[in-house]
Amino acid sequence: MKSLVSVIGFIILTAVLAAVLLVATDKFATLREKEIENEARFQCAESSRYQVTDASGAIVWYPVNDLYIKCLNEKGIL
């Protein structure tokens, strides 16, 4: 009887650990995909930017819209 309880307990523990591992792996994969997309967006913004200095002396960077969109299309984001 004790061995049956031990086996059932082991099976339940293994199932719970497998479920946790599956959920964690899925969450990590989702986060990794988002990180890769954000990195690609950043690279496109960096490669197609221009600088503007306004009247107050503040320097602002803007992406050139058509180059930015072309870059995103090449990376498969849009």
RAGIQUI-V6275 format. One record per backbone hydrogen bond with DSSP energy under -0.5 kcal/mol. NH is the residue of the N-H (numbers start at 0). CO is the residue of the C=O. E is the energy in kcal/mol with one decimal. If there is no record, write none. Layout:
BEGIN
nh->(NH/NH)
co->(CO/CO)
e->(E/E)
END
This chain:
BEGIN
nh->(4/5/6/7/8/9/10/11/12/13/14/15/16/17/18/19/20/21/22/23/24/25/26/27/28/29/30/31/32/33/34/35/36/37/38/39/40/41/42/43/44/45/46/47/48/49/51/53/53/56/59/59/61/63/64/67/68/69/70/71/72/73/74/75/76/77)
co->(0/1/2/3/4/5/6/7/8/9/10/11/12/13/14/15/16/17/18/19/20/21/22/23/24/25/26/27/28/29/30/31/32/33/34/35/36/37/38/39/40/41/42/43/45/61/59/51/57/53/51/57/49/47/62/63/64/65/66/67/68/69/70/72/71/71)
e->(-2.2/-2.3/-2.3/-2.5/-2.7/-2.4/-2.4/-2.5/-2.6/-2.6/-2.3/-2.5/-2.5/-2.4/-2.3/-2.5/-2.4/-2.3/-2.5/-2.6/-2.4/-2.3/-2.5/-2.5/-2.3/-2.2/-2.4/-2.5/-2.3/-2.0/-2.3/-2.3/-2.2/-2.6/-2.3/-2.1/-2.4/-2.4/-2.5/-2.3/-2.5/-2.6/-2.2/-1.2/-0.8/-2.8/-2.9/-0.6/-2.3/-1.8/-3.2/-0.5/-2.5/-4.6/-0.7/-2.9/-2.6/-2.0/-2.4/-2.3/-2.4/-2.3/-1.8/-0.9/-2.7/-0.7)
END
